[in-house]
Amino acid sequence: MKVVIAGAGEVGTHLARMLSNEDHDIVLLDDSPEKLSIISGDVDLMPVTGSAHSFQDLKQTGLAKADLFIAVTPFEERNVLACAMASYLGVGRTIARINNSEYLMPRYREKLSNMGIHELIYPESLAAKEIVASVKQTGTRQLIEFSNGKLLLLGIKVRENAPILNKTFEELALENEHFLVVAINREGKTIIPNGHDVMMNGDVVFFISTRNEQQRIFELTAKTTFEVKNIMFLGGSRIAQKSIEKLGDQYRIKVVEEDVERCQLIAEKYENALVINGDCRDLKLLRDEGLEKMDAVIATTGNSETNILGCHLAKSLGVRRTVAEVENLAFMSLAENMNIGSIVNKKLIAASYIYRFTLNAAISKVKCLTASEAEVFEFIAKDETKITQKPIKNLDFPSEAKIGGIIRGEDAYVAHGDTQIIAGDKVVVFTLPSGIRKLEKFFK
């Protein structure tokens, strides 16, 4: 597949790296020769210096023969215009990064589609959704819902007091048929487990289950859930603002923000938020504002180091729930090892969303597992595809991947060896990067 990406910022370059590993023909367009020089030095792509809103520069990328155009510059108006221009020049499909929720309203979506903007992605809103899920489900490091919560993915850090430790997965499967372990993150390495593997102290374990069975998982992993009422945001970024909006008015919220104008904006926009003008790194200020009394601290300053240290401080003072926005990918494993709680990275979220449009299979959802190499896909099984021909145990499924569960109509099931997938099922699959291309032959 030929893919043209406009914008060599963090999202664009991460996406280019991700897609180049899958042998796609990648063209990266940006008006900064320096940025293009850095990325083209270690990624197999064609750099084109130029503007995303110039017909001439867009033509230089070979758009007319491209399958997908992705506009992820920092400016949403430039992205929307670039997608409309790319459609006019003959590209197959367009995706525009935006930061304005108005564009997502149904009455405008049709108009934008008519202009040639086929898909919209709002990374800050997607990141806020993950933050809200972390606040509402306090027993997990990561929670992903499939088909409106019919099937759940629970990422849980297992400690030495967990009853589930040191049992083989074969034993666990015999005792607990209503959940399945699909991936383990151990010391920075991701494992797709087999029946002889065991859980160890400190593992982040990813379970697939239904909502009715999640309490059983918490019992086996010795996790106690609690209600969050008091929340402090360190930083009033767009992600923080979208999170406050999605949380609603049932929480008591404080926001510590250094920029005076942003403080005024947040105070006017959200009546349930008390806004403090100050430096998030000022320990005395944070303590004066009741950091130790908070149920949750969410660090979204835009600076990864500040967010990691802020959550680390909150944890040391007894705050039970912390969430850090960590945009520097080099710090992801460091943050995980520091035990600071949940991690959110909008680049990974955006790349996951876009990635599904590059695969030759029907996919309704893709997610990167935080601080892990693994990804989770929600495929739609089509009639006469390989996945529907035999029970799972006879499929010769890739060892780098694991089927977690299926959603059939209104019902959800955890997958077992005897499970037979039929056309129309939504199939939740976990895989390492090396297994992604192997999965296509089962679903296309």
Secondary structure, 3 states (H helix, E strand, C coil): CEEEEECCCHHHHHHHHHHHCCCCEEEEEECCHHHHHHHHCCCCCEEEECCCCCHHHHHHCCHHHCCEEEECCCCHHHHHHHHHHHHHCCCCEEEEECCCHHHHCHHHHHHHHHCCCCEEECHHHHHHHHHHHHHHCCCCCEEEEECCCCEEEEEEECCCCCCCCCCEHHHHHHHCCCEEEEEEEECCEEECCCCCCECCCCCEEEEEECHHHHHHHHHHCCCCCCCCCEEEEECCCHHHHHHHHHHCCCCEEEEEECCHHHHHHHHHHCCCEEEEECCCCCHHHHHHCCHHHCCEEEECCCCHHHHHHHHHHHHHCCCCEEEEECCCHHHHHHHHHCCCCEEECHHHHHHHHHHHHHCCCCEEEEEECCCCCCEEEEEECCCCCHHHCCEHHHCCCCCCEEEEEEEECCEEEECCCCCECCCCCEEEEEECHHHHHHHHHHHC
